[in-house]
């Protein structure tokens, strides 16, 4: 127990037989539960979990009968943590990439937030140890996750080392969380609708001999469509269902104007180019003015969305007072 909180650490385990004993041995003593989820690992991970459970009474072993991915494993751990009546849950990988000494900092951060997470980008020196292709992918993917979740101030949104209050977990629709590697992104997206506040803790990235199961090509083709869908859903719920404000007007007027100017301008340019004739000034002005007007309104909507506090946070505080 730490800060009068009953704490569980959840570790999804898949092909980590080489690292898991050291990871568990390095966990702090203040943890009340260690939830190890064997995600139908084809190696000896499941047997190692059972062996560890015999020597540490804090360990709660969960064995999946089919592989559900990191998200599926964490959903099982979340539900078990709620069942155990814990106050907070920390997610830690079983491959040794996350330094367990930062668990205490993550828990302390829950004094001022509902969700705390690691940030590997505060210090550029350890960031140099991150592979270049992973660093570039994190930047691009991170921006899309920010837009989809509305957490624009989160610097390292794809970092999976986090702590969350169990009360916030209960407010989540856990079954909406993704089962596989989109899990961390989907968790941030769903946290937006609970109004959860997020604090980031600086920590270095660790890259040793572990092998990532994440396919770069699969990420490129599966993540962007999901993030775009989540982004559109967030805008619709935030500015047209639960509220209607100046940003709603920017979107209603700006998006059609921008698209009309773009499509109309391209079509007219193709038409007049095909007949080898210059476009009339009036046609050019209509395309340019509607395009620029729409673009400016979309920029204003983006500025409003970035600078305005999460509307669901205000609703959460209002309902908690009532």
WORA-V236309 format. One record per helix or strand of 2 or more residues. SS is the DSSP state (H for helix, E for strand). FROM is the first residue (numbers start at 0). LEN is the number of residues. If there is no record, write none. Layout:
ss->SS from->FROM len->LEN
ss->SS from->FROM len->LEN
This chain:
ss->E from->6 len->7
ss->H from->19 len->6
ss->E from->32 len->6
ss->H from->44 len->11
ss->E from->58 len->5
ss->H from->68 len->15
ss->E from->87 len->4
ss->H from->99 len->10
ss->E from->114 len->5
ss->H from->123 len->4
ss->H from->131 len->18
ss->E from->161 len->4
ss->H from->165 len->6
ss->H from->173 len->3
ss->H from->182 len->10
ss->E from->197 len->5
ss->H from->215 len->26
ss->H from->245 len->29
ss->H from->280 len->27
ss->H from->310 len->11
